[in-house]
Amino acid sequence: CESLIDKKRDNIKLLDVGCSSGSFLKSAKEYGLTNISGVEPASKAAQTAIESGFDVKIGFLEDINLESNC
């Protein structure tokens, strides 16, 4: 498993599964991560995160099409 400690923040991909309204995504952005996204099955919570400017898919993890190397 590759350590995140040695990676530059620009090279880290973060997917918040069950991101709700995006509070963890907001913290990750404030930390300096730029490649962040989320997935949330509750459409109202997901919409709040989307309106905050985050890339969030509405649905379950199984429902979104992730690249095979993710």
PyMOL Python script that loads the backbone (N, CA, C, O; Angstrom):
from pymol import cmd

cmd.read_pdbstr("""\
ATOM      1  N   CYS A   1       0.844  -1.178   0.000  1.00  0.00           N
ATOM      2  CA  CYS A   1       0.000   0.000   0.000  1.00  0.00           C
ATOM      3  C   CYS A   1       0.891   1.244   0.000  1.00  0.00           C
ATOM      4  O   CYS A   1       1.780   1.384   0.839  1.00  0.00           O
ATOM      5  N   GLU A   2       0.645   2.116  -0.925  1.00  0.00           N
ATOM      6  CA  GLU A   2       1.436   3.334  -1.038  1.00  0.00           C
ATOM      7  C   GLU A   2       1.025   4.324   0.054  1.00  0.00           C
ATOM      8  O   GLU A   2      -0.164   4.518   0.311  1.00  0.00           O
ATOM      9  N   SER A   3       1.990   4.928   0.675  1.00  0.00           N
ATOM     10  CA  SER A   3       1.731   5.880   1.754  1.00  0.00           C
ATOM     11  C   SER A   3       1.289   7.230   1.198  1.00  0.00           C
ATOM     12  O   SER A   3       1.852   7.725   0.221  1.00  0.00           O
ATOM     13  N   LEU A   4       0.291   7.812   1.821  1.00  0.00           N
ATOM     14  CA  LEU A   4      -0.153   9.150   1.428  1.00  0.00           C
ATOM     15  C   LEU A   4       0.767  10.228   1.986  1.00  0.00           C
ATOM     16  O   LEU A   4       0.783  11.358   1.499  1.00  0.00           O
ATOM     17  N   ILE A   5       1.522   9.872   2.998  1.00  0.00           N
ATOM     18  CA  ILE A   5       2.387  10.848   3.657  1.00  0.00           C
ATOM     19  C   ILE A   5       3.424  11.402   2.688  1.00  0.00           C
ATOM     20  O   ILE A   5       3.752  12.587   2.747  1.00  0.00           O
ATOM     21  N   ASP A   6       3.941  10.565   1.801  1.00  0.00           N
ATOM     22  CA  ASP A   6       4.985  10.990   0.885  1.00  0.00           C
ATOM     23  C   ASP A   6       4.453  11.632  -0.392  1.00  0.00           C
ATOM     24  O   ASP A   6       5.238  12.124  -1.203  1.00  0.00           O
ATOM     25  N   LYS A   7       3.159  11.636  -0.584  1.00  0.00           N
ATOM     26  CA  LYS A   7       2.578  12.178  -1.810  1.00  0.00           C
ATOM     27  C   LYS A   7       2.355  13.685  -1.691  1.00  0.00           C
ATOM     28  O   LYS A   7       2.065  14.207  -0.614  1.00  0.00           O
ATOM     29  N   LYS A   8       2.496  14.359  -2.816  1.00  0.00           N
ATOM     30  CA  LYS A   8       2.106  15.768  -2.869  1.00  0.00           C
ATOM     31  C   LYS A   8       0.584  15.827  -2.845  1.00  0.00           C
ATOM     32  O   LYS A   8      -0.086  14.922  -3.343  1.00  0.00           O
ATOM     33  N   ARG A   9       0.051  16.873  -2.277  1.00  0.00           N
ATOM     34  CA  ARG A   9      -1.404  16.990  -2.158  1.00  0.00           C
ATOM     35  C   ARG A   9      -2.097  16.957  -3.513  1.00  0.00           C
ATOM     36  O   ARG A   9      -3.226  16.480  -3.619  1.00  0.00           O
ATOM     37  N   ASP A  10      -1.429  17.462  -4.553  1.00  0.00           N
ATOM     38  CA  ASP A  10      -2.027  17.453  -5.887  1.00  0.00           C
ATOM     39  C   ASP A  10      -2.156  16.049  -6.452  1.00  0.00           C
ATOM     40  O   ASP A  10      -2.946  15.833  -7.370  1.00  0.00           O
ATOM     41  N   ASN A  11      -1.407  15.091  -5.933  1.00  0.00           N
ATOM     42  CA  ASN A  11      -1.411  13.728  -6.454  1.00  0.00           C
ATOM     43  C   ASN A  11      -2.334  12.785  -5.686  1.00  0.00           C
ATOM     44  O   ASN A  11      -2.404  11.596  -5.996  1.00  0.00           O
ATOM     45  N   ILE A  12      -3.028  13.301  -4.705  1.00  0.00           N
ATOM     46  CA  ILE A  12      -3.917  12.472  -3.895  1.00  0.00           C
ATOM     47  C   ILE A  12      -5.343  12.574  -4.444  1.00  0.00           C
ATOM     48  O   ILE A  12      -5.863  13.671  -4.647  1.00  0.00           O
ATOM     49  N   LYS A  13      -5.968  11.416  -4.682  1.00  0.00           N
ATOM     50  CA  LYS A  13      -7.373  11.358  -5.072  1.00  0.00           C
ATOM     51  C   LYS A  13      -8.167  10.903  -3.856  1.00  0.00           C
ATOM     52  O   LYS A  13      -7.846   9.887  -3.238  1.00  0.00           O
ATOM     53  N   LEU A  14      -9.200  11.657  -3.518  1.00  0.00           N
ATOM     54  CA  LEU A  14     -10.017  11.324  -2.355  1.00  0.00           C
ATOM     55  C   LEU A  14     -11.464  11.143  -2.788  1.00  0.00           C
ATOM     56  O   LEU A  14     -12.041  12.026  -3.423  1.00  0.00           O
ATOM     57  N   LEU A  15     -12.044  10.014  -2.448  1.00  0.00           N
ATOM     58  CA  LEU A  15     -13.463   9.764  -2.665  1.00  0.00           C
ATOM     59  C   LEU A  15     -14.093   9.543  -1.302  1.00  0.00           C
ATOM     60  O   LEU A  15     -13.755   8.591  -0.598  1.00  0.00           O
ATOM     61  N   ASP A  16     -15.006  10.425  -0.933  1.00  0.00           N
ATOM     62  CA  ASP A  16     -15.716  10.313   0.341  1.00  0.00           C
ATOM     63  C   ASP A  16     -17.019   9.555   0.080  1.00  0.00           C
ATOM     64  O   ASP A  16     -17.954  10.093  -0.511  1.00  0.00           O
ATOM     65  N   VAL A  17     -17.064   8.307   0.528  1.00  0.00           N
ATOM     66  CA  VAL A  17     -18.247   7.470   0.346  1.00  0.00           C
ATOM     67  C   VAL A  17     -19.201   7.748   1.495  1.00  0.00           C
ATOM     68  O   VAL A  17     -18.848   7.582   2.663  1.00  0.00           O
ATOM     69  N   GLY A  18     -20.410   8.172   1.158  1.00  0.00           N
ATOM     70  CA  GLY A  18     -21.373   8.587   2.171  1.00  0.00           C
ATOM     71  C   GLY A  18     -21.049   9.993   2.648  1.00  0.00           C
ATOM     72  O   GLY A  18     -21.011  10.264   3.848  1.00  0.00           O
ATOM     73  N   CYS A  19     -20.816  10.883   1.688  1.00  0.00           N
ATOM     74  CA  CYS A  19     -20.285  12.218   2.004  1.00  0.00           C
ATOM     75  C   CYS A  19     -21.305  13.164   2.618  1.00  0.00           C
ATOM     76  O   CYS A  19     -20.941  14.258   3.048  1.00  0.00           O
ATOM     77  N   SER A  20     -22.560  12.774   2.670  1.00  0.00           N
ATOM     78  CA  SER A  20     -23.619  13.604   3.221  1.00  0.00           C
ATOM     79  C   SER A  20     -23.598  14.978   2.554  1.00  0.00           C
ATOM     80  O   SER A  20     -23.602  15.058   1.326  1.00  0.00           O
ATOM     81  N   SER A  21     -23.576  16.049   3.326  1.00  0.00           N
ATOM     82  CA  SER A  21     -23.625  17.393   2.736  1.00  0.00           C
ATOM     83  C   SER A  21     -22.246  17.957   2.421  1.00  0.00           C
ATOM     84  O   SER A  21     -22.134  19.107   1.997  1.00  0.00           O
ATOM     85  N   GLY A  22     -21.195  17.165   2.623  1.00  0.00           N
ATOM     86  CA  GLY A  22     -19.860  17.562   2.184  1.00  0.00           C
ATOM     87  C   GLY A  22     -18.935  18.151   3.231  1.00  0.00           C
ATOM     88  O   GLY A  22     -17.958  18.807   2.869  1.00  0.00           O
ATOM     89  N   SER A  23     -19.199  17.945   4.515  1.00  0.00           N
ATOM     90  CA  SER A  23     -18.348  18.560   5.546  1.00  0.00           C
ATOM     91  C   SER A  23     -16.915  18.024   5.507  1.00  0.00           C
ATOM     92  O   SER A  23     -15.970  18.789   5.696  1.00  0.00           O
ATOM     93  N   PHE A  24     -16.739  16.710   5.263  1.00  0.00           N
ATOM     94  CA  PHE A  24     -15.378  16.170   5.173  1.00  0.00           C
ATOM     95  C   PHE A  24     -14.703  16.659   3.892  1.00  0.00           C
ATOM     96  O   PHE A  24     -13.505  16.944   3.896  1.00  0.00           O
ATOM     97  N   LEU A  25     -15.451  16.758   2.811  1.00  0.00           N
ATOM     98  CA  LEU A  25     -14.894  17.286   1.565  1.00  0.00           C
ATOM     99  C   LEU A  25     -14.412  18.720   1.770  1.00  0.00           C
ATOM    100  O   LEU A  25     -13.368  19.114   1.250  1.00  0.00           O
ATOM    101  N   LYS A  26     -15.177  19.490   2.526  1.00  0.00           N
ATOM    102  CA  LYS A  26     -14.778  20.872   2.824  1.00  0.00           C
ATOM    103  C   LYS A  26     -13.468  20.892   3.607  1.00  0.00           C
ATOM    104  O   LYS A  26     -12.586  21.698   3.313  1.00  0.00           O
ATOM    105  N   SER A  27     -13.333  20.018   4.594  1.00  0.00           N
ATOM    106  CA  SER A  27     -12.095  19.944   5.371  1.00  0.00           C
ATOM    107  C   SER A  27     -10.914  19.539   4.492  1.00  0.00           C
ATOM    108  O   SER A  27      -9.820  20.089   4.616  1.00  0.00           O
ATOM    109  N   ALA A  28     -11.146  18.575   3.605  1.00  0.00           N
ATOM    110  CA  ALA A  28     -10.088  18.127   2.703  1.00  0.00           C
ATOM    111  C   ALA A  28      -9.654  19.264   1.783  1.00  0.00           C
ATOM    112  O   ALA A  28      -8.465  19.430   1.512  1.00  0.00           O
ATOM    113  N   LYS A  29     -10.607  20.035   1.312  1.00  0.00           N
ATOM    114  CA  LYS A  29     -10.290  21.181   0.445  1.00  0.00           C
ATOM    115  C   LYS A  29      -9.492  22.228   1.215  1.00  0.00           C
ATOM    116  O   LYS A  29      -8.526  22.783   0.692  1.00  0.00           O
ATOM    117  N   GLU A  30      -9.889  22.498   2.447  1.00  0.00           N
ATOM    118  CA  GLU A  30      -9.169  23.463   3.286  1.00  0.00           C
ATOM    119  C   GLU A  30      -7.750  22.985   3.573  1.00  0.00           C
ATOM    120  O   GLU A  30      -6.848  23.804   3.753  1.00  0.00           O
ATOM    121  N   TYR A  31      -7.542  21.677   3.618  1.00  0.00           N
ATOM    122  CA  TYR A  31      -6.215  21.094   3.835  1.00  0.00           C
ATOM    123  C   TYR A  31      -5.344  21.236   2.593  1.00  0.00           C
ATOM    124  O   TYR A  31      -4.121  21.128   2.671  1.00  0.00           O
ATOM    125  N   GLY A  32      -5.968  21.475   1.462  1.00  0.00           N
ATOM    126  CA  GLY A  32      -5.213  21.678   0.233  1.00  0.00           C
ATOM    127  C   GLY A  32      -5.366  20.593  -0.808  1.00  0.00           C
ATOM    128  O   GLY A  32      -4.708  20.635  -1.847  1.00  0.00           O
ATOM    129  N   LEU A  33      -6.228  19.616  -0.545  1.00  0.00           N
ATOM    130  CA  LEU A  33      -6.467  18.589  -1.547  1.00  0.00           C
ATOM    131  C   LEU A  33      -7.340  19.173  -2.656  1.00  0.00           C
ATOM    132  O   LEU A  33      -8.288  19.912  -2.390  1.00  0.00           O
ATOM    133  N   THR A  34      -7.011  18.834  -3.888  1.00  0.00           N
ATOM    134  CA  THR A  34      -7.743  19.399  -5.016  1.00  0.00           C
ATOM    135  C   THR A  34      -8.535  18.357  -5.797  1.00  0.00           C
ATOM    136  O   THR A  34      -9.502  18.705  -6.475  1.00  0.00           O
ATOM    137  N   ASN A  35      -8.150  17.105  -5.719  1.00  0.00           N
ATOM    138  CA  ASN A  35      -8.817  16.050  -6.478  1.00  0.00           C
ATOM    139  C   ASN A  35      -9.730  15.273  -5.534  1.00  0.00           C
ATOM    140  O   ASN A  35      -9.424  14.150  -5.132  1.00  0.00           O
ATOM    141  N   ILE A  36     -10.864  15.899  -5.186  1.00  0.00           N
ATOM    142  CA  ILE A  36     -11.771  15.316  -4.204  1.00  0.00           C
ATOM    143  C   ILE A  36     -13.163  15.163  -4.813  1.00  0.00           C
ATOM    144  O   ILE A  36     -13.594  15.976  -5.630  1.00  0.00           O
ATOM    145  N   SER A  37     -13.840  14.126  -4.405  1.00  0.00           N
ATOM    146  CA  SER A  37     -15.208  13.904  -4.863  1.00  0.00           C
ATOM    147  C   SER A  37     -15.935  13.066  -3.816  1.00  0.00           C
ATOM    148  O   SER A  37     -15.339  12.583  -2.854  1.00  0.00           O
ATOM    149  N   GLY A  38     -17.233  12.910  -4.030  1.00  0.00           N
ATOM    150  CA  GLY A  38     -18.022  12.153  -3.076  1.00  0.00           C
ATOM    151  C   GLY A  38     -19.141  11.400  -3.748  1.00  0.00           C
ATOM    152  O   GLY A  38     -19.468  11.642  -4.910  1.00  0.00           O
ATOM    153  N   VAL A  39     -19.718  10.493  -3.012  1.00  0.00           N
ATOM    154  CA  VAL A  39     -20.910   9.767  -3.430  1.00  0.00           C
ATOM    155  C   VAL A  39     -21.836   9.700  -2.219  1.00  0.00           C
ATOM    156  O   VAL A  39     -21.399   9.426  -1.101  1.00  0.00           O
ATOM    157  N   GLU A  40     -23.131   9.956  -2.462  1.00  0.00           N
ATOM    158  CA  GLU A  40     -24.096  10.027  -1.364  1.00  0.00           C
ATOM    159  C   GLU A  40     -25.460   9.553  -1.869  1.00  0.00           C
ATOM    160  O   GLU A  40     -25.961  10.073  -2.865  1.00  0.00           O
ATOM    161  N   PRO A  41     -26.070   8.564  -1.188  1.00  0.00           N
ATOM    162  CA  PRO A  41     -27.373   8.078  -1.634  1.00  0.00           C
ATOM    163  C   PRO A  41     -28.547   9.001  -1.290  1.00  0.00           C
ATOM    164  O   PRO A  41     -29.585   8.941  -1.949  1.00  0.00           O
ATOM    165  N   ALA A  42     -28.401   9.836  -0.286  1.00  0.00           N
ATOM    166  CA  ALA A  42     -29.482  10.753   0.091  1.00  0.00           C
ATOM    167  C   ALA A  42     -29.427  11.990  -0.805  1.00  0.00           C
ATOM    168  O   ALA A  42     -28.518  12.811  -0.689  1.00  0.00           O
ATOM    169  N   SER A  43     -30.393  12.112  -1.684  1.00  0.00           N
ATOM    170  CA  SER A  43     -30.328  13.152  -2.707  1.00  0.00           C
ATOM    171  C   SER A  43     -30.304  14.565  -2.135  1.00  0.00           C
ATOM    172  O   SER A  43     -29.625  15.431  -2.687  1.00  0.00           O
ATOM    173  N   LYS A  44     -31.013  14.819  -1.063  1.00  0.00           N
ATOM    174  CA  LYS A  44     -31.049  16.165  -0.475  1.00  0.00           C
ATOM    175  C   LYS A  44     -29.671  16.547   0.080  1.00  0.00           C
ATOM    176  O   LYS A  44     -29.202  17.663  -0.144  1.00  0.00           O
ATOM    177  N   ALA A  45     -29.031  15.638   0.791  1.00  0.00           N
ATOM    178  CA  ALA A  45     -27.691  15.893   1.330  1.00  0.00           C
ATOM    179  C   ALA A  45     -26.692  16.045   0.197  1.00  0.00           C
ATOM    180  O   ALA A  45     -25.846  16.939   0.229  1.00  0.00           O
ATOM    181  N   ALA A  46     -26.782  15.177  -0.807  1.00  0.00           N
ATOM    182  CA  ALA A  46     -25.874  15.254  -1.953  1.00  0.00           C
ATOM    183  C   ALA A  46     -26.035  16.585  -2.668  1.00  0.00           C
ATOM    184  O   ALA A  46     -25.046  17.197  -3.073  1.00  0.00           O
ATOM    185  N   GLN A  47     -27.264  17.036  -2.824  1.00  0.00           N
ATOM    186  CA  GLN A  47     -27.511  18.308  -3.501  1.00  0.00           C
ATOM    187  C   GLN A  47     -26.881  19.471  -2.737  1.00  0.00           C
ATOM    188  O   GLN A  47     -26.380  20.411  -3.353  1.00  0.00           O
ATOM    189  N   THR A  48     -26.899  19.419  -1.418  1.00  0.00           N
ATOM    190  CA  THR A  48     -26.250  20.450  -0.606  1.00  0.00           C
ATOM    191  C   THR A  48     -24.751  20.492  -0.898  1.00  0.00           C
ATOM    192  O   THR A  48     -24.176  21.571  -1.046  1.00  0.00           O
ATOM    193  N   ALA A  49     -24.122  19.326  -0.979  1.00  0.00           N
ATOM    194  CA  ALA A  49     -22.690  19.259  -1.288  1.00  0.00           C
ATOM    195  C   ALA A  49     -22.416  19.768  -2.696  1.00  0.00           C
ATOM    196  O   ALA A  49     -21.438  20.481  -2.918  1.00  0.00           O
ATOM    197  N   ILE A  50     -23.265  19.410  -3.641  1.00  0.00           N
ATOM    198  CA  ILE A  50     -23.107  19.866  -5.019  1.00  0.00           C
ATOM    199  C   ILE A  50     -23.227  21.385  -5.091  1.00  0.00           C
ATOM    200  O   ILE A  50     -22.449  22.039  -5.785  1.00  0.00           O
ATOM    201  N   GLU A  51     -24.186  21.939  -4.386  1.00  0.00           N
ATOM    202  CA  GLU A  51     -24.376  23.392  -4.366  1.00  0.00           C
ATOM    203  C   GLU A  51     -23.210  24.112  -3.701  1.00  0.00           C
ATOM    204  O   GLU A  51     -22.997  25.303  -3.927  1.00  0.00           O
ATOM    205  N   SER A  52     -22.455  23.385  -2.881  1.00  0.00           N
ATOM    206  CA  SER A  52     -21.250  23.958  -2.262  1.00  0.00           C
ATOM    207  C   SER A  52     -20.045  23.866  -3.198  1.00  0.00           C
ATOM    208  O   SER A  52     -18.945  24.295  -2.850  1.00  0.00           O
ATOM    209  N   GLY A  53     -20.261  23.307  -4.377  1.00  0.00           N
ATOM    210  CA  GLY A  53     -19.206  23.265  -5.372  1.00  0.00           C
ATOM    211  C   GLY A  53     -18.428  21.971  -5.454  1.00  0.00           C
ATOM    212  O   GLY A  53     -17.391  21.920  -6.116  1.00  0.00           O
ATOM    213  N   PHE A  54     -18.899  20.927  -4.803  1.00  0.00           N
ATOM    214  CA  PHE A  54     -18.186  19.658  -4.807  1.00  0.00           C
ATOM    215  C   PHE A  54     -18.728  18.719  -5.886  1.00  0.00           C
ATOM    216  O   PHE A  54     -19.905  18.770  -6.243  1.00  0.00           O
ATOM    217  N   ASP A  55     -17.844  17.866  -6.393  1.00  0.00           N
ATOM    218  CA  ASP A  55     -18.200  16.847  -7.369  1.00  0.00           C
ATOM    219  C   ASP A  55     -18.753  15.656  -6.607  1.00  0.00           C
ATOM    220  O   ASP A  55     -17.996  14.843  -6.077  1.00  0.00           O
ATOM    221  N   VAL A  56     -20.069  15.556  -6.555  1.00  0.00           N
ATOM    222  CA  VAL A  56     -20.725  14.497  -5.799  1.00  0.00           C
ATOM    223  C   VAL A  56     -21.723  13.794  -6.707  1.00  0.00           C
ATOM    224  O   VAL A  56     -22.525  14.431  -7.391  1.00  0.00           O
ATOM    225  N   LYS A  57     -21.657  12.477  -6.698  1.00  0.00           N
ATOM    226  CA  LYS A  57     -22.610  11.647  -7.426  1.00  0.00           C
ATOM    227  C   LYS A  57     -23.693  11.194  -6.459  1.00  0.00           C
ATOM    228  O   LYS A  57     -23.415  10.813  -5.322  1.00  0.00           O
ATOM    229  N   ILE A  58     -24.925  11.242  -6.931  1.00  0.00           N
ATOM    230  CA  ILE A  58     -26.048  10.804  -6.107  1.00  0.00           C
ATOM    231  C   ILE A  58     -26.290   9.324  -6.380  1.00  0.00           C
ATOM    232  O   ILE A  58     -26.519   8.927  -7.522  1.00  0.00           O
ATOM    233  N   GLY A  59     -26.239   8.519  -5.338  1.00  0.00           N
ATOM    234  CA  GLY A  59     -26.463   7.078  -5.463  1.00  0.00           C
ATOM    235  C   GLY A  59     -25.540   6.316  -4.542  1.00  0.00           C
ATOM    236  O   GLY A  59     -24.903   6.882  -3.654  1.00  0.00           O
ATOM    237  N   PHE A  60     -25.485   5.025  -4.771  1.00  0.00           N
ATOM    238  CA  PHE A  60     -24.630   4.143  -3.990  1.00  0.00           C
ATOM    239  C   PHE A  60     -23.311   3.931  -4.718  1.00  0.00           C
ATOM    240  O   PHE A  60     -23.233   4.126  -5.931  1.00  0.00           O
ATOM    241  N   LEU A  61     -22.288   3.540  -3.998  1.00  0.00           N
ATOM    242  CA  LEU A  61     -20.971   3.314  -4.574  1.00  0.00           C
ATOM    243  C   LEU A  61     -21.050   2.348  -5.755  1.00  0.00           C
ATOM    244  O   LEU A  61     -20.376   2.541  -6.767  1.00  0.00           O
ATOM    245  N   GLU A  62     -21.866   1.322  -5.626  1.00  0.00           N
ATOM    246  CA  GLU A  62     -22.010   0.333  -6.698  1.00  0.00           C
ATOM    247  C   GLU A  62     -22.631   0.925  -7.960  1.00  0.00           C
ATOM    248  O   GLU A  62     -22.455   0.393  -9.056  1.00  0.00           O
ATOM    249  N   ASP A  63     -23.361   2.033  -7.797  1.00  0.00           N
ATOM    250  CA  ASP A  63     -24.094   2.633  -8.917  1.00  0.00           C
ATOM    251  C   ASP A  63     -23.237   3.564  -9.775  1.00  0.00           C
ATOM    252  O   ASP A  63     -23.592   3.855 -10.917  1.00  0.00           O
ATOM    253  N   ILE A  64     -22.140   4.020  -9.246  1.00  0.00           N
ATOM    254  CA  ILE A  64     -21.316   4.960 -10.027  1.00  0.00           C
ATOM    255  C   ILE A  64     -20.250   4.171 -10.766  1.00  0.00           C
ATOM    256  O   ILE A  64     -19.812   3.115 -10.311  1.00  0.00           O
ATOM    257  N   ASN A  65     -19.851   4.685 -11.881  1.00  0.00           N
ATOM    258  CA  ASN A  65     -18.855   3.996 -12.707  1.00  0.00           C
ATOM    259  C   ASN A  65     -17.473   4.520 -12.383  1.00  0.00           C
ATOM    260  O   ASN A  65     -17.072   5.581 -12.862  1.00  0.00           O
ATOM    261  N   LEU A  66     -16.751   3.778 -11.571  1.00  0.00           N
ATOM    262  CA  LEU A  66     -15.383   4.138 -11.234  1.00  0.00           C
ATOM    263  C   LEU A  66     -14.430   3.475 -12.214  1.00  0.00           C
ATOM    264  O   LEU A  66     -14.699   2.383 -12.714  1.00  0.00           O
ATOM    265  N   GLU A  67     -13.320   4.139 -12.484  1.00  0.00           N
ATOM    266  CA  GLU A  67     -12.290   3.528 -13.297  1.00  0.00           C
ATOM    267  C   GLU A  67     -11.753   2.305 -12.563  1.00  0.00           C
ATOM    268  O   GLU A  67     -11.799   2.249 -11.334  1.00  0.00           O
ATOM    269  N   SER A  68     -11.253   1.341 -13.296  1.00  0.00           N
ATOM    270  CA  SER A  68     -10.818   0.100 -12.677  1.00  0.00           C
ATOM    271  C   SER A  68      -9.611   0.276 -11.750  1.00  0.00           C
ATOM    272  O   SER A  68      -9.379  -0.574 -10.890  1.00  0.00           O
ATOM    273  N   ASN A  69      -8.845   1.349 -11.900  1.00  0.00           N
ATOM    274  CA  ASN A  69      -7.676   1.551 -11.053  1.00  0.00           C
ATOM    275  C   ASN A  69      -7.966   2.453  -9.853  1.00  0.00           C
ATOM    276  O   ASN A  69      -7.039   2.913  -9.187  1.00  0.00           O
ATOM    277  N   CYS A  70      -9.226   2.704  -9.578  1.00  0.00           N
ATOM    278  CA  CYS A  70      -9.570   3.577  -8.449  1.00  0.00           C
ATOM    279  C   CYS A  70      -9.667   2.796  -7.157  1.00  0.00           C
ATOM    280  O   CYS A  70      -9.947   3.373  -6.106  1.00  0.00           O
TER     281      CYS A  70
END
""", "prot")
cmd.dss("prot")
cmd.show_as("cartoon", "prot")
cmd.util.cbc("prot")
cmd.orient("prot")
